[in-house]
Amino acid sequence: MEEKRERHWYAFYVRMHHEKKTAEKLEMLHVEHFLPIQEVVRQWSDRKKKIKQVVIPMLIFICTDEKGRIELLQNFPALTGCLIDPATRRPAIIRDKEMEQFKFMLDYSEETVRFQNEPLAPGEQVEVIKGSLKGLQGELVEIGGHSQVMIRIDHLGYATVEIPVGYVKKV
């Protein structure tokens, strides 16, 4: 009988500008992964253009077991390592709930999602009750005088999106 191996989300470091190519290769091999990308409008002097931009440069999330994690690092030259949990000095495991909320934020936010890795003071736990992010839970923070909902991804940082205070309620 084959032993079932436990799969987790890991944050893999990727060589600069190889995020999309790595995601394409993982897709061809049917490896579950997530590359946070969003469409943004870029302004040039003569025009505006919508482009797909990687939210966290040089990082891709892959759901695999321990053996698969090691094999990926050995067989994909573009993958340069894993995010390490400083407490255990082992590869950091990203919780499923954090991944689900981060994906939801990217999929449904009408505003640009920004990723921060500098520490932010914890705020009120809130749930979005209106708009495209209805149902999302996170922390309400204020950055530069603007209210934002923040999703914390342990060991990595925070994803934030600007949202009107009237769109959230305290959990």
N, C-alpha and C positions, 0 to 999 in steps of 0.2 A: 504494500500500500504506500502510495506516495505521500510524503509529508507536505502539508499545506504551509507555504512560507508566507509570513506576514508582510504585507506591502504598506509602505509609508510614502508620504511626499517628502522629497529632499530638494534643497536648492543647490543646483550645480552651477559653478562658475564656468563661463564660456569665453573663449578668446574674443577679443574685441572685433565687433562687426560680423560675428559668426552666429548670432542668435537665430536668425530666420533660417539659414541654411541647416543648422543643427536641428531645428524643429522639423524641417522638411524631411531630413534623414530619419528622425525618430518616427515620424508619421508613416514613412514607407515601411519601417520595421514593425509597425503596430505597437509601439511603446507609448504608454499613456504619459502624456506630458502637457505642460501648460506654459506658453510663452505670453506674458502679459503685453498685449499690443492694443493701442487705441488710435482712432483716427483723429488727427488734429489739423487745424488750418494754419498753414505757414504763410507769412506775409513777406513778399519780396518787394523791391521798389516798384516793379511794374505789374505785379499780379499776386493773386492769392491761389493757393493750391492745397487740396486735402491730401495728406500723406498718412501712412500707417507708421506709427512710432512705437518703439519698444519702451515700455514704462520703466523697467529696471535694467539699464544697460549691463551687459556681460553676465546675465543670470537667466536660467531657465529652470522650471520646476518639473521634476520627473517623479512619477509614482512607481515604485519598484520595491523589491525585497533586498536584503543585504547582499546576496549573491549577485543579483542583477546590477546593483549599484557598483560593485567592484568591477564586473564585466564591462559596464558602460565606460568607466574611467579607463580601463585597459584598451578598449576598442574604438573609442572616439577621441581622436587627437584634439578636437576642438573643446572637449570638456577638460578643464584644467584642475578640478577639485570640487569639493563639497563645502558648503557652509558648515562650520564647526561650532558646536555648543560649548561655550567657554567653561561651563560647570563640569561637564562630563568628558570633554576633549574627544568626543565622538561626533560623527556627522549629525547635524541638527535635524530633528524630525519636525516637519511643519504639520500642525494638526489639521484634520479634515475640515473642521468647522471654519478655521481661518482661511483655508483655500477656497471653500464655498463662498464665504462672504466677500473675499477679494475678487473672485470671478464675477459674482453678482454685481459688485460695485462697477467693475469695468464694463460689463455687458449692458447695464441699464442707466448709467450716469449720463446725463445730458451735458454735464460740465467735465472739464479735463481733470482726470485723476492724477495726482502728484504723489510721488513716493519720497518719503523722508527717512533718514536713518539717524538723525540727531534726536536725543531724548526730548520728549514732551511731557509736561506735567499731566498726570491722569486727571480727567474731568468726569462729568456726569455720564453715566451709562444711559444711552438714549436709543429709541427706535424711530425710524422714519415712518411717518403716518400719511404722507402725501407725496405725489410726484412719482417719477420713474423709479426711484429707489425705495418705494414703499415696502416695509417689512425688514429692511436692513437694520441690524443692530450694531452699535459701536459706541465710541466715546465722543462727546461734544467737546470741541476745543476751539480756541480762538487763535488765529494766526494772522498777524498783520491787520488786526481789527475786523477780520471776516470770520464768521462762524463756519466751521467745517466739521464733518463727521469723519472720524478716524477709525480705521480698522487696524488693529495691532497684529503683526505677524511676529511672534516671538523669535528672538535671535537675529531678526533681519531688519525690522523697522516698522514703518507705518504707511498705510495708503490713506490719503485724505482727499476729500472732495468738498467743495464749497456748497453750502446748502442753507436756505433761509431757516432761521430759528423756529418759525411757525410751522415748519414741516416735520418737526420732531417732538416726541414726548419722552419724559423721563421713564425709564424702565423700573 
